[in-house]
Amino acid sequence: MNGNQNGNGALVERGTIRSIESAGYIVASLDRKEIISPPLGAIGEGYAVGDMVLFVLFSDGTGKIICKA
């Protein structure tokens, strides 16, 4: 479930970068089984496939990698 207990906003999740595409990073959630992100932008740079990251994914499909975990 995206959002907090009231259904507002989004949760910060842990994930692993699965791939890097021209549109952004694809992240597999560690907190929600079988959830794979759409391409996400990132705050900062230097991320690589296999990095564990903290990210946020909104209900409209947008999101952002916040930092390495």
Buried (B, 14 or more C-beta within 10 A) or exposed (E): EBEEEEEEEBBEBBBBBBEBEEEBBBBBBBEBEEBEBBBBEBEEEEBEEEBEBBBBBEEEEEBBBBEBB
